[in-house]
């Protein structure tokens, strides 16, 4: 089974959250990782993100999409 998700209001959400370099954040509905990728870009070089989702397929998709951030992201099913 493949997982497909288009992030909704990506720029607007990231603007409201306004992540800063070095900040650590939680994404409680990581989905396909679209918002998480944008957040990790803004929290570089050492900000971390905990991504949580009930859907195991979403976790797998996020892990693939966010592979380049693997040292700064923790993904959990929950």
N, C-alpha and C positions, 0 to 999 in steps of 0.2 A: 504494500500500500504506500502511495506517495502522499506527502503532505504539501499543501499549497495554501499560502496566505498572503494577502496584500495588506500591508500596514495602512491603517486609516489615519488621516490627519497627522502624518509623521512630523512634518515641520512644526505644526502648531503644538503638538505634544512636547516635543523637545524644547521648543521656545518657552513653554510654561514651566517645565521642569528646570530648565536653565542649568544643566550640569556643568560643573567647573573641573578643571584639571585636578586630579588627585582625589576627587570625591568618590565615595563608595555608595552604591545605590542598589535597590531591590526592584526587580520587575516581576510582579506577582502573576502576570499572565504573559509569559515570554513568547508564546505562539511560535511563529517562524523566525523570530529574532530581528525583525526589521527595526523596531524602535530601539532594541538593545544595541544593535550595531551603531546607530547614530549616537546613542548615549556614550558608548565606549570610545567613539572617536573624540567626543568632547571632553571625556575624563582622562584622556591620555596625558602623560605617559604611564601613570601608575594607579589610576582609579580602578576600582574593582566593581563587578556587578554580580549579584546573586539572581539567577533567573529560575523561576518556578512555574510549572504548568501541570495540570492534571493529565493532559494528553501526552502519552509516551511518544507518539509520532512527532509531536511538536518539539519535544526535548531532542529527539534525534535530528530533526531538521535544523533546529537552532545550533546544535553542536557542529553540524556541517557548515552552516552559513557563517558561524562566528569562530571558526577554527583559528584564524589569525590572532584572535584575542585569548587563546586558550589559557595563557598564564594569568589572565585578569578576570576570568569568568568562572563561576560555579553554577552548574545546572542541576536542578533537583526536581523530581516528580513529587507533586504534593498539592 
